[in-house]
Amino acid sequence: MGKIQSKKRYLLAFLIGTLIFINGFVVTNIILSIQFNRLSQFQDQISFTIFEDKLNYRLFDADPCAIDNFNKISKFLNHQGRSIANLEEKFGKDDRGVKFRKIFYSLVELEHFEFINEINEKCGKDFLTILFFYSNHQRDIDKSERAGKLLDYIAQKNENLIIYSFDINLDSEIIQNLKKLYKIEESPTIIINNNKKISGNIQLEDIEKNIILIEEEITNL
C-alpha cells in the first residue's frame, strides 16, 4: 500500500513539474510574440512618418527645415535597433521572421539616411552620420560586436551623430548594392559622413579623430 502511494506521489510531482514547464514555455512564447508584433507596428509607424514628411515637402512644397520629426525618429531608430538585437538573442539570428524585420529596418534606415542628408544640405544642419556594416558570421562577430559597443559609446557623447547599422549577410538586393556603392570588402566597416572609411580592427581613437576632422571641415565651410 505504501509503495502504491509513493508511486502516486512521484507521478503527481512529475505531472505538476511538467505542467509548470509547459506553462512557462507557453508564457515565454506569448511574451516573445507580443514583442515581435510591437516591433512590427513600431517599424510601420516610423516608416509611415518618414514617407509622409518626405512627400509633404516634395509634392506640396512644405518647408523641410520646419519638419522636426527627424530628431524624434532618430531616437526611435536606435530603440528599434536594440529591439531587433533582443529578438535575435531570443529567436536566433537565423530566424526567418527576425531576418525579414532586419531587412525592413535596413530600408527604413536608408530612407532616414537620405532624408538627413537632404536636411543637412538644404537647412544648414550639421548632423553626422555613420554607416556601420557588420556581420554575425563566426569569424567576424567578435570584432563587429566590439565596434558596435564603441559606436554606442560615441553616440551617447554626440547628440548630432546618427548611426545606421547594416548586416552585410542579409539576403537583400539593397544591402548588396549598398556594399558595392561603398566598396565594403570586410566586416566591420564604418563610413563616416559618406567619405571617411575605417575597416577591420576599429579603434575608438580612429573614430573620434575622424569625427573631429569632419566637424572642423563643416565649421570651416
MOKA-V654823 format. One line per field, one symbol per residue. ss: DSSP state (H for helix, E for strand, L for the rest). phi: phi as a letter, one per 40 degrees, with the letter a starting at -180 (. if undefined). burial: 1 if it has 24 or more other C-alpha atoms within 12 Angstrom, else 0. A space follows every 10 residues. Layout:
BEGIN
ss: ???
phi: ???
burial: ???
END
This chain:
BEGIN
ss: LHHHHHHHHH HHHHHHHHHH HHHHHHHHHH HHHHHHHHHH HHHHHHHHHH HHHHHHHHHL LLLHHHLLHH HHHHHHHHHH HHHHHHHHHH HLLLLHHHHH HHHHHHHHHH HHHHHHHHHH HHHLLLLEEE EEEELLLLLL HHHHHHHHHH HHHHHHHLLL EEEEEEELLL LLHHHHHHHH HLLLLLLLEE EELLLEEEEL LLLHHHHHHH HHHHHHHHHL L
phi: .ccccccccc cccccccccc cccccccdcc cccccccccd ccccccdccc cccccdcccb fccccccbcc cccdcccccc cccccccccc chcccccccc ccccccccdc ccdccccccd ccbgcbccbb cbcbaccdcb cccccccccc cccccccbcc cbbbbbcccc cacccccccc dcfcbabcbb bcfgbbbbbg ccbdcccccc cccccccccc c
burial: 0000000000 0000000000 0000000000 0100010011 0110011011 1111000000 0001101011 1011111101 1011101100 0010000111 1111111111 1110111110 0000111111 1111110001 1011101101 1101100001 1111111111 0001100110 0101011111 1111011111 1110001101 1001000000 0
END
